[in-house]
Amino acid sequence: IGIYDDDLEIITLDRGEFDAAVNSGELWFVNFYSPRCSHCHELAPTWREFAKEMDGVIRIGAVNCGDNRMLCRIKGINSYPSLYVFKTGMQPVKYYGDRSKESLKNFAMQYVTSTVTELWAGNFVNAIETSFASGVGWLITFCAERGDCLSYQTRLKLAGMLEGLVNVGWMDCGTQGELCDNLDISSSTTAYFPPGATINNKEKGGVLFINSLDAREIYQEVMQHLPDFEIISAASLEDRLAHHRWLLFFQFGESDKSNVQEFKKLKFLLKDEHIQVGKFDCLSSPTICNKLYVYQPCLAVFKGKGTGDYEIHHGKKILYDIVGFAKESVNSHVITLGPQNFPDKEKEPWLVDFFAPWCPPCRALLPELRKASKHLYGQLKFGTLDCTVHEGLCNMVSCR
């Protein structure tokens, strides 16, 4: 049994999901450990406290090298516990400091690249207008003589948690008295200004005033305030999917609200891959979902060629797993097969993976198949067939 298997804030990674996680664009701090090592058990209470404090700012991971010897060998782990920071585009960095929560926090925060802007009369209007024009709002804490504003550490944490979604700033009303008066701010306060909010002392249309001083609570309040994904209509679906790459959430009526706030980060994390994110309600057009063999809530990547070229996500419904899947899928050449496109009469060679989504080895093979489809592009075609949906086709080729 792994040390961190039951911890909510610590994500236990195995070989199949490690690369997708650390390449998701988020910042990861990973603890490589062995269940037999006494120092690993000694570190565990501190690692848990550290994970709770940093939750949302960076991803805290753990790899059980007892179960994942090959992964730990590939990563050059030769002593336990070994702690490494991972970020896309950066070499992994090993932590050599002492194992106190404070030291771990100081080390990790060096790699949080998001910034907190000090706002004043000279930059306020331009900063707000530029940000609003690109559809990004501001979370601003105003520090006055009376009341409490957010601490430096809390501001920095929120900038990390809301990176790409909301800008974080602060204003010193002691030196910017006139500006704070114009904004009708007389005591310390924190507010979220969504794009297009009116900012003057007469009215503050759409502005969300926040009473909490806790980073996690503020993050949740702001995330709830951010707009949900666009719902694509049945009439425009084919056209939209033919002109752009999409990650689509298929739902049947009301969507599941768990994880929904966290998923709002997908737009930012998939921006570099030019993947748009939206929703489609199968109750609005059962015909379309039946044609795609979608019978329950799921998410799928469409590769910019209409409804013909897509892949359904069969992994964990967690942010990093979805990001990894979407990035892999849009760049691979794996086709989802069904009766309409099954290659039984084609002259070209095909490698078809007959699989069942409930089978762990089948799920583990899918990322490898995507990699192979890139290496062998032009020589071999790749497809997947879900035997839980297309039982007849699987029986035809004796796959049970």
N, C-alpha and C positions, 0 to 999 in steps of 0.2 A: 504494500500500500504506500502511495506517495505521501510526502509530508503535507503538501498543499492541496490535495485532491478536493477537499471540502470548503476551501476558502473562496468566497465570492469575489474579492478584490484581486486575487492572484490567479492568473490564467495559466493552467498547466498545459504546456505545449508538447506534442509528440512529433516524431519525424515528419509525418505526413502534412502537418499544418505549420511547421516552424517557419519555413521560408516565406510562405504567404503572409504570415503574421508580421515578421520583421521587415517585410518589403511593402507593407500596406500604406506607408507614408506617415504612420504614427511613430512616436518615440517609444522605444521599449527598453526596459531595464530587466534583464533576465538572470535568474539565479539557477546555475547548473549545480545540482547536488546529487548525493547518493544517500539513500535511506539508511545505509549502514554507518554513515560518518557522524561522529558525535558533535563536531563543530557545526555541521549542517543543522542538527537539532537545536543546538545552542542559539544559532542565528534566527531560527524560525519565529519566536515571539516578536523580535525587532522587525523582521521582514514583514510580518503581518501588520504591525502598527504603522510602519513606513508606507505599506500599500494602501492602508485606509486613508492616510493623510494625503497621498499623492493621487488618489482615485480620480480619474477624469483628466488629470494634467498629463500624466504619462501612463503607459500600459506597464503593469508589473507582471512579469511572467516567471515561470519556473519550469525546469526540465529535469525529470527524474532520469539520471544517467544509468540507473539500475535497469530501467525498462527500455532506454534508448541509447545503448552503448555505441551503436554506429554513428548516430547523430553527434554525440559528444566527442567521438574520435575525430569526425570530419571537422568539427569546430575547434579542435586542438585543446580540448579540456583535459588536463592531466592532474588537477588537484581539486579538492572539494572543500567548501563551496567556492565556485568561481562566478563572479558577478560581472556581467558585461552590458554595456549600453549599445543598442542597435538603432540606426536610423537610415532610411533610404539615402543612397548617395554618399554614405560616410563609412569609413572602416570601423568595425566593432572596437569599442574602447573598454579595456579591462579596468576594474576598480581595485585599487591597492590600499585604500584608506582603512581607518579603523571601522569597526562594525557597529557604530552607534547610529541611531535614527537620524540625528542631526547631520552627521558626516555624510550619510547616504543621500539625504535630502539636498545638501549643498552641492554634492557631486552631480546629482541628477539635474538640478535646476540650471547648471551650466549649459545643458544641451537643449533647454527650452528656449527656442529662438524667437518666440512671439514677444512683441514689445508693448509697453504701456506708454501712451503719449501724454506728456504734460500739456494741457490746453491753456491758452492765454489769449488776450485780445488780438495778438498778432497772427495767430494761426487758427483760431476757433472756427470762423465762418468757412474758410477754405477747406479745413479738415472735414467738417460736417458735410459740406456740399459735395466734395469729391467722393466721399464714402457713400452718401445717399445715391449719387448718380450711378454708382456701380451696384446698387441694391444691397449695401451693407449698412447696418445700423451701428449705433454707439452705446456702450455702457459707460456712464461717467459717474465718478464719485466726486462730490463737491466737498471740500474740506473748509469748514468755517470755525469760528471760535466756539460756538455752541454745538453740542451733539457729536456723534461719532461718524467718521468716514472710514473707508476701507484701508487697512494697513497695506504697506508696500508689498509684503509677502502675498496677501490675499489678492491684490490687483494682478500680480505676476501670475499667480495660479490661474486666475480667471482668464487672463490673456492666453494661457496655454490651453485651457479647457475649451475656449470659444474660438480658437484660431481658425481663420478663414470664414467664420460665420458672422462675428461681431467684433468691432474694434473696441479696445478698452482704453479709457483715458481718465485723467484726474485733473481737478482744478483747485488751486489755492485761492480761496475767497479773501484771504488776508491781503494778497497782492493784487487780486483781480476783482476788487470790490465793486467797481462800476458794472463789470460784465455779470457778476453774480446778482447784482441788484436788477439789472435788465432782465435776467432770467427768473427773477422773483425767488431767488434762493437766499434765505436768511439764516438757516442753520445747516449743519452738515447733513447731506443726503446723497443717496445713490439712485440713479434713474437710467432706464433703458429707453433710448430714442430710436424707434424703428425708422427705416427709410421713409421719407416723406412726412415725418412728424413735424408739427408746427412748434417752433421754439421761440416763444416770446413770453413776456410776463402776463399778457392778457389771456392767452389760452395755450394749453399744452396738449393739443390733439394727439391722441395715440400714445402719449408718453406713459411708461410704466414706472411708478415709484416703488422702490424696493426697501423694505424695512430691515431685512436680515443683514448680518455682517459675516455670515458663514458662506465660504466659496461654493460649497456643494449646493446649498439651498438657492443661492443666487443663480447659479448655473441652471438648475432645474426650472426656475421661474422664467428665465430668459429663453431657454430652449422651448418651453411651452408656448411662448409668445411668437416664436418664429413660424413662418408659413409652412404648411404641410406641402407634400409633393402635388404636382399638377395631376388631375384625373384626366386621362386621355379618353376622348369620346370614340365610340365604335366607328362613326363615320370617318374620322380622321386617322384612325390607327394605322392602316396600311401605308398611307402617304407619309405619316410622321416616321414610321419605322424604315421606310425606304430612303429617307434623306439624312438619317442620323443614327448613331449608336445609342441604344437605350438599355437601361436596367429597369425592368418593369416589375412592380409588385402586383400580382393578381390577387384580387380579393373577391369575396362573395358577400356583398352588402357592407356592413360596418367592418372596418379593419381591426385587427388585434392591436390594442393600445400599448402592449408591453414592448419595450425597446424602441418604440416609435420616435421618441425624442432623440435618442442616440443616432438613429438612422439618418437624421437630418444632416449629419456630417458627410454623408455619402457624396453629395453634390460637390463639396470642396475636395474630398479625397479622390474623386474620379475625374476632376476637371482636366488634369494633364492628359488623360486618355481620351478626352472629348466624348465622355459618356454622359448622356442626360439621364435623369432619374424621374420616374413617374409611376402612376398607378392605373390599373384598369379593373373596372368592376365587371366580373363575369355575369352578374345578374342583369346588367344592362344589355348584354349581347351573348347569350349562351352559345350561339352558333360559332362565334369566333373562338371561344375557349374550347369548345368540343373539337374544333378543327385542329387546335394545338394540343389536344389531349390533356388539357388542364381541368382537373375535376375537383381540386381543393386548393386553398390558399398556398401560393408559392411565389418564387421570384425567378425571373429569367433574363438572360442577356440576349438582345437582338443586335446583330452585327452590321446593321445599316443596309440590309438587302430585303427589307420587307419582312413579312411573317415567315418566309421560307427558311431563313438561316438563323437559328436560335439555339440556346442551351439552357436547360433548367438547372437551378442550383440545388444540389442534394446535400450540401454540407451543413454546418452549424449555423443557426440563425443569429450569428453574432457579427458585429460590425467588421472586424478584421478579416473574418472568413469570407464575408460577402465581397469585400474590396478585393481580396486576393483572387477570388473566383472571377469577378468581373474583368479585372486586368488580364488574367490568363485567357479567359474565354474570347474577348474581342480580338486578341492577337493570334488565336489558334485557328486551325482549319478542321475542327471537329463538327460534324453535322448531326443534328438530332434526327433519327430515322423513324419512319412509320410506314404503314402500307402504301402511302402515296409516293414515297421516294426510296423504298427499299431496293438496294442495288442487285437484285437477283438476275437481271438480264443485261448487266453492263459488261463491256469488254475490259474496262480498266480494273486493275487490282484494288480491292478494298480490304481494310482491316476493320471489322465490326466488333464492337464490345457489347455482348449481350449481358445485361446486368440487372440487378435488383437494388433499388435505393436503400433497402433495409440491411443490406449485406456490407459490413465494414471493409472487407478486402476489395469489394467492387468500388466502393467510394474512394478508397485509397488509390486505385488504379487510374481514376479519371484525370487527376493533374498530370500523371505520367503520360497519358494518352495525348493530352494537349501539347506537352513538350515535344513528343515524338512527331506530332502532325506538323510542327514547324520545321523540324530537322529534315523530314522526308517529303516536304511539300513538292508537288509535281511528279513524285515517283509513286506515291501511294495515297489513296483517299481514306479518310478516317470517319467512322460513324459510331453512334451509340444507339442501342435499342433497349428501352425499358421493358423488361419481361413481365413486370406486374401490370403494365398497361396493354402490351401487345403479346398476350400469351400465345395466340394462334401462330404468329410469325416465329416465335421462339420454339414452339413445338415442331414447327415445320423443319427446322434445322437441328432438331433434337437437343435444344438447350432447355433444361428444366431447373 
